[in-house]
Amino acid sequence: MKILFLHGWHSVPGGVKPSSLIAQGHWVLNPALDDDDFSSAVRTAQAVYDSQTPDVIVGSSRGAAVALHLNSANTPLVLLCPAWRNYGGHRPLKPSSLILHSRQDAVIPFSDSEELVRSSGLPPEMILEVGRDHRLADPESLSVLHWACTLLASGNHLPTLNDDSQFAPDSSDSRNALTHQEASYICDACGEEIVIPLDLTEGTSQTYVEDCPVCCRANTIHVRMDDYGQAHVHADPEQDP
């Protein structure tokens, strides 16, 4: 996958986020953007986009504002804590987009992303709440970033809660985490199929303990999201300490 990564203010090419995408095997275009001249930064990014035709554009903070100002046709956008209010003002968000933002962001308010989505006439599910600060450089956020790029570059979208469309390969062993917002496991003790809700914001690899609602025995639940947004769930009996 070819990704155009647009860095934030006073960041530099080769940071944690683009490096994590490179480590996943992607071709990352990471131009140096002018920190003082926003129009110049947009021109630089536009030139790279026009010459390289990336599969997806990732913009971080000020870089997300740059991404919103590109003539990028239908190329999907993944925006990280977008600083649109501070740089360049409002531009409608295209449907083939996702926003990753932390409610604990002390630099760009989470409400700015909510306003951007709302004013663009798009569903609130387009915002994924991840991370613990503005940087979104923790392992969970990086994992969700990779997943979001893979999802959108494949031509799929993040369904709303009422959307029954399928975007992942068929599987008899797992359910689509984002289409149905739930999955199931078989209780090791009683053999019943137990349906559980899924929350991507808790990470693409999750392990936790819950009691079976049928037999009340404790199970250790393992949830893993693959690169297509497909959830794989299984349960083990909880081990006594």
C-alpha positions as a Markdown table, in Angstrom:
| # | Residue | x | y | z |
|---|---|---|---|---|
| 1 | Met | 0.0 | 0.0 | 0.0 |
| 2 | Lys | 1.3 | 3.5 | -0.9 |
| 3 | Ile | 0.6 | 6.0 | 1.9 |
| 4 | Leu | 1.1 | 9.8 | 1.8 |
| 5 | Phe | 1.8 | 10.8 | 5.4 |
| 6 | Leu | 1.6 | 14.5 | 6.2 |
| 7 | His | 3.3 | 15.4 | 9.5 |
| 8 | Gly | 2.2 | 17.9 | 12.1 |
| 9 | Trp | 3.6 | 21.3 | 13.0 |
| 10 | His | 7.3 | 21.2 | 14.0 |
| 11 | Ser | 7.4 | 17.4 | 13.4 |
| 12 | Val | 9.8 | 15.9 | 10.9 |
| 13 | Pro | 9.7 | 13.1 | 8.3 |
| 14 | Gly | 10.5 | 9.7 | 9.7 |
| 15 | Gly | 8.6 | 10.0 | 13.0 |
| 16 | Val | 7.0 | 7.3 | 15.0 |
| 17 | Lys | 3.8 | 7.0 | 13.1 |
| 18 | Pro | 5.2 | 6.9 | 9.5 |
| 19 | Ser | 7.9 | 4.6 | 10.7 |
| 20 | Ser | 5.3 | 2.2 | 12.2 |
| 21 | Leu | 3.5 | 2.1 | 8.8 |
| 22 | Ile | 6.8 | 1.4 | 7.1 |
| 23 | Ala | 7.5 | -1.4 | 9.6 |
| 24 | Gln | 4.1 | -2.9 | 8.4 |
| 25 | Gly | 5.5 | -3.2 | 4.9 |
| 26 | His | 3.9 | -0.1 | 3.4 |
| 27 | Trp | 5.5 | 2.4 | 1.0 |
| 28 | Val | 5.2 | 5.7 | 2.9 |
| 29 | Leu | 5.7 | 9.1 | 1.2 |
| 30 | Asn | 6.6 | 11.5 | 4.0 |
| 31 | Pro | 7.5 | 15.0 | 2.6 |
| 32 | Ala | 8.9 | 17.8 | 4.7 |
| 33 | Leu | 6.1 | 20.5 | 5.0 |
| 34 | Asp | 6.8 | 24.1 | 5.7 |
| 35 | Asp | 6.0 | 24.9 | 9.3 |
| 36 | Asp | 5.4 | 28.6 | 8.8 |
| 37 | Asp | 3.6 | 28.9 | 5.4 |
| 38 | Phe | 0.4 | 26.8 | 5.3 |
| 39 | Ser | -0.1 | 27.4 | 1.6 |
| 40 | Ser | 3.4 | 26.2 | 0.8 |
| 41 | Ala | 2.8 | 23.1 | 2.9 |
| 42 | Val | -0.4 | 22.4 | 0.8 |
| 43 | Arg | 1.5 | 22.9 | -2.4 |
| 44 | Thr | 4.2 | 20.5 | -1.4 |
| 45 | Ala | 1.7 | 17.8 | -0.4 |
| 46 | Gln | -0.3 | 18.4 | -3.6 |
| 47 | Ala | 2.8 | 17.9 | -5.7 |
| 48 | Val | 3.6 | 14.6 | -4.1 |
| 49 | Tyr | 0.0 | 13.5 | -4.4 |
| 50 | Asp | -0.2 | 14.4 | -8.1 |
| 51 | Ser | 3.1 | 12.6 | -8.9 |
| 52 | Gln | 2.7 | 9.5 | -6.7 |
| 53 | Thr | -1.1 | 8.8 | -6.6 |
| 54 | Pro | -1.1 | 7.2 | -3.1 |
| 55 | Asp | -3.8 | 4.7 | -2.0 |
| 56 | Val | -4.5 | 6.6 | 1.2 |
| 57 | Ile | -3.6 | 9.9 | 2.8 |
| 58 | Val | -2.8 | 10.2 | 6.5 |
| 59 | Gly | -2.6 | 13.6 | 8.1 |
| 60 | Ser | -1.5 | 14.3 | 11.7 |
| 61 | Ser | -2.7 | 17.4 | 13.4 |
| 62 | Arg | -1.7 | 20.3 | 11.1 |
| 63 | Gly | -0.9 | 17.7 | 8.5 |
| 64 | Ala | -4.6 | 16.7 | 8.7 |
| 65 | Ala | -5.6 | 20.2 | 7.9 |
| 66 | Val | -3.2 | 20.1 | 4.9 |
| 67 | Ala | -4.9 | 16.9 | 3.8 |
| 68 | Leu | -8.3 | 18.5 | 3.9 |
| 69 | His | -7.1 | 21.2 | 1.5 |
| 70 | Leu | -5.7 | 18.8 | -1.1 |
| 71 | Asn | -7.4 | 18.1 | -4.4 |
| 72 | Ser | -7.3 | 14.4 | -3.7 |
| 73 | Ala | -10.4 | 13.1 | -5.6 |
| 74 | Asn | -11.7 | 10.0 | -3.9 |
| 75 | Thr | -8.5 | 9.0 | -2.2 |
| 76 | Pro | -9.4 | 8.1 | 1.4 |
| 77 | Leu | -8.2 | 10.2 | 4.3 |
| 78 | Val | -7.2 | 9.0 | 7.8 |
| 79 | Leu | -6.9 | 12.1 | 10.0 |
| 80 | Leu | -5.2 | 12.1 | 13.4 |
| 81 | Cys | -6.4 | 14.8 | 15.8 |
| 82 | Pro | -7.1 | 17.2 | 12.8 |
| 83 | Ala | -6.2 | 20.8 | 13.5 |
| 84 | Trp | -8.5 | 22.2 | 10.9 |
| 85 | Arg | -9.7 | 25.1 | 13.0 |
| 86 | Asn | -6.2 | 26.3 | 13.5 |
| 87 | Tyr | -5.0 | 25.9 | 10.0 |
| 88 | Gly | -7.0 | 26.7 | 6.9 |
| 89 | Gly | -10.5 | 26.7 | 8.3 |
| 90 | His | -13.3 | 24.3 | 7.6 |
| 91 | Arg | -13.4 | 22.0 | 4.6 |
| 92 | Pro | -16.0 | 19.3 | 4.2 |
| 93 | Leu | -14.8 | 15.8 | 5.1 |
| 94 | Lys | -15.2 | 13.3 | 2.3 |
| 95 | Pro | -17.2 | 10.1 | 3.1 |
| 96 | Ser | -14.1 | 7.9 | 2.5 |
| 97 | Ser | -12.5 | 9.2 | 5.7 |
| 98 | Leu | -11.8 | 8.2 | 9.3 |
| 99 | Ile | -10.7 | 10.4 | 12.2 |
| 100 | Leu | -8.6 | 9.0 | 15.1 |
| 101 | His | -8.7 | 11.3 | 18.1 |
| 102 | Ser | -8.2 | 11.0 | 21.9 |
| 103 | Arg | -10.7 | 12.7 | 24.3 |
| 104 | Gln | -7.6 | 13.4 | 26.5 |
| 105 | Asp | -6.0 | 15.5 | 23.7 |
| 106 | Ala | -4.8 | 18.7 | 25.4 |
| 107 | Val | -3.8 | 20.4 | 22.1 |
| 108 | Ile | -6.8 | 19.9 | 19.7 |
| 109 | Pro | -10.2 | 19.4 | 21.4 |
| 110 | Phe | -12.0 | 16.2 | 20.6 |
| 111 | Ser | -15.1 | 18.4 | 20.0 |
| 112 | Asp | -13.4 | 19.9 | 16.9 |
| 113 | Ser | -13.5 | 16.5 | 15.3 |
| 114 | Glu | -17.1 | 16.1 | 16.3 |
| 115 | Glu | -17.9 | 19.4 | 14.7 |
| 116 | Leu | -16.0 | 18.6 | 11.5 |
| 117 | Val | -17.9 | 15.3 | 11.1 |
| 118 | Arg | -21.3 | 16.9 | 12.0 |
| 119 | Ser | -20.9 | 19.9 | 9.7 |
| 120 | Ser | -19.9 | 17.5 | 6.8 |
| 121 | Gly | -23.2 | 15.7 | 7.2 |
| 122 | Leu | -21.5 | 12.4 | 8.2 |
| 123 | Pro | -22.2 | 9.9 | 11.0 |
| 124 | Pro | -20.4 | 10.2 | 14.3 |
| 125 | Glu | -19.0 | 6.7 | 13.9 |
| 126 | Met | -16.4 | 8.2 | 11.6 |
| 127 | Ile | -14.5 | 9.2 | 14.7 |
| 128 | Leu | -12.6 | 6.5 | 16.5 |
| 129 | Glu | -11.6 | 7.4 | 20.0 |
| 130 | Val | -8.1 | 6.1 | 20.6 |
| 131 | Gly | -4.9 | 7.0 | 22.5 |
| 132 | Arg | -4.2 | 9.0 | 25.6 |
| 133 | Asp | -2.8 | 12.3 | 24.2 |
| 134 | His | -2.4 | 14.3 | 21.1 |
| 135 | Arg | 0.5 | 12.3 | 19.7 |
| 136 | Leu | -1.3 | 9.0 | 19.1 |
| 137 | Ala | 2.0 | 7.3 | 19.2 |
| 138 | Asp | 1.1 | 4.5 | 21.7 |
| 139 | Pro | 1.0 | 0.9 | 20.4 |
| 140 | Glu | -2.8 | 0.7 | 20.4 |
| 141 | Ser | -3.2 | 3.9 | 18.4 |
| 142 | Leu | -0.5 | 2.8 | 15.9 |
| 143 | Ser | -2.4 | -0.5 | 15.5 |
| 144 | Val | -5.7 | 1.2 | 14.8 |
| 145 | Leu | -3.9 | 3.6 | 12.4 |
| 146 | His | -2.6 | 0.6 | 10.4 |
| 147 | Trp | -6.0 | -1.0 | 10.4 |
| 148 | Ala | -7.8 | 2.2 | 9.3 |
| 149 | Cys | -5.4 | 2.6 | 6.4 |
| 150 | Thr | -5.9 | -1.0 | 5.3 |
| 151 | Leu | -9.6 | -0.7 | 5.5 |
| 152 | Leu | -10.0 | 2.5 | 3.5 |
| 153 | Ala | -7.3 | 1.6 | 0.9 |
| 154 | Ser | -9.2 | -1.6 | 0.1 |
| 155 | Gly | -12.2 | 0.5 | -0.9 |
| 156 | Asn | -14.3 | -0.4 | 2.1 |
| 157 | His | -15.8 | 1.9 | 4.7 |
| 158 | Leu | -16.7 | 2.0 | 8.4 |
| 159 | Pro | -20.3 | 1.0 | 8.6 |
| 160 | Thr | -22.8 | 2.8 | 10.8 |
| 161 | Leu | -24.7 | 0.8 | 13.4 |
| 162 | Asn | -27.6 | 0.3 | 10.9 |
| 163 | Asp | -25.4 | -0.7 | 8.0 |
| 164 | Asp | -25.7 | -4.4 | 7.2 |
| 165 | Ser | -23.1 | -4.3 | 4.4 |
| 166 | Gln | -20.1 | -6.7 | 4.6 |
| 167 | Phe | -16.6 | -5.7 | 3.8 |
| 168 | Ala | -14.5 | -8.5 | 5.1 |
| 169 | Pro | -14.0 | -12.0 | 3.7 |
| 170 | Asp | -16.6 | -14.6 | 4.7 |
| 171 | Ser | -15.7 | -16.7 | 7.6 |
| 172 | Ser | -17.7 | -19.3 | 9.6 |
| 173 | Asp | -15.4 | -18.9 | 12.6 |
| 174 | Ser | -15.7 | -15.2 | 13.2 |
| 175 | Arg | -18.0 | -12.2 | 12.7 |
| 176 | Asn | -17.3 | -8.8 | 11.4 |
| 177 | Ala | -16.5 | -6.6 | 14.4 |
| 178 | Leu | -17.5 | -3.3 | 12.9 |
| 179 | Thr | -20.6 | -4.3 | 10.8 |
| 180 | His | -22.3 | -6.1 | 13.7 |
| 181 | Gln | -20.6 | -4.5 | 16.7 |
| 182 | Glu | -20.6 | -8.0 | 18.3 |
| 183 | Ala | -19.0 | -11.4 | 18.0 |
| 184 | Ser | -19.5 | -14.7 | 19.8 |
| 185 | Tyr | -17.5 | -17.4 | 21.6 |
| 186 | Ile | -18.2 | -20.9 | 22.9 |
| 187 | Cys | -18.1 | -21.2 | 26.7 |
| 188 | Asp | -15.6 | -23.9 | 27.6 |
| 189 | Ala | -17.7 | -25.0 | 30.6 |
| 190 | Cys | -21.3 | -25.3 | 29.3 |
| 191 | Gly | -20.8 | -25.2 | 25.5 |
| 192 | Glu | -23.2 | -22.4 | 24.9 |
| 193 | Glu | -22.5 | -19.8 | 22.2 |
| 194 | Ile | -22.2 | -16.4 | 24.0 |
| 195 | Val | -22.6 | -13.1 | 22.0 |
| 196 | Ile | -20.4 | -10.2 | 23.2 |
| 197 | Pro | -20.1 | -6.6 | 22.1 |
| 198 | Leu | -16.9 | -5.4 | 20.5 |
| 199 | Asp | -15.2 | -2.1 | 20.9 |
| 200 | Leu | -12.3 | -1.3 | 18.5 |
| 201 | Thr | -11.2 | 1.6 | 20.6 |
| 202 | Glu | -10.0 | -0.9 | 23.2 |
| 203 | Gly | -7.4 | -2.1 | 20.7 |
| 204 | Thr | -7.1 | -4.6 | 17.9 |
| 205 | Ser | -5.8 | -7.3 | 20.3 |
| 206 | Gln | -7.8 | -7.7 | 23.5 |
| 207 | Thr | -7.8 | -10.2 | 26.4 |
| 208 | Tyr | -10.1 | -10.0 | 29.4 |
| 209 | Val | -12.1 | -12.2 | 31.8 |
| 210 | Glu | -15.9 | -12.4 | 32.0 |
| 211 | Asp | -18.4 | -14.7 | 33.5 |
| 212 | Cys | -20.6 | -16.8 | 31.2 |
| 213 | Pro | -24.2 | -15.5 | 31.5 |
| 214 | Val | -25.5 | -19.1 | 31.2 |
| 215 | Cys | -23.4 | -21.1 | 33.7 |
| 216 | Cys | -21.5 | -18.3 | 35.5 |
| 217 | Arg | -18.1 | -19.9 | 34.9 |
| 218 | Ala | -15.3 | -17.4 | 34.2 |
| 219 | Asn | -13.8 | -17.4 | 30.7 |
| 220 | Thr | -10.7 | -15.6 | 29.4 |
| 221 | Ile | -11.8 | -13.9 | 26.2 |
| 222 | His | -9.3 | -13.3 | 23.4 |
| 223 | Val | -10.2 | -10.9 | 20.6 |
| 224 | Arg | -8.0 | -10.2 | 17.6 |
| 225 | Met | -8.8 | -7.9 | 14.6 |
| 226 | Asp | -7.2 | -8.8 | 11.4 |
| 227 | Asp | -6.1 | -6.4 | 8.6 |
| 228 | Tyr | -9.6 | -6.6 | 7.1 |
| 229 | Gly | -11.5 | -5.5 | 10.2 |
| 230 | Gln | -12.6 | -9.1 | 10.9 |
| 231 | Ala | -12.8 | -10.2 | 14.5 |
| 232 | His | -11.5 | -13.5 | 15.6 |
| 233 | Val | -12.7 | -14.5 | 19.1 |
| 234 | His | -12.1 | -17.5 | 21.3 |
| 235 | Ala | -12.4 | -18.3 | 25.0 |
| 236 | Asp | -10.3 | -20.3 | 27.5 |
| 237 | Pro | -11.3 | -21.3 | 31.0 |
| 238 | Glu | -9.9 | -18.9 | 33.5 |
| 239 | Gln | -6.9 | -20.3 | 35.3 |
| 240 | Asp | -6.9 | -20.3 | 39.1 |
| 241 | Pro | -4.0 | -18.2 | 40.5 |
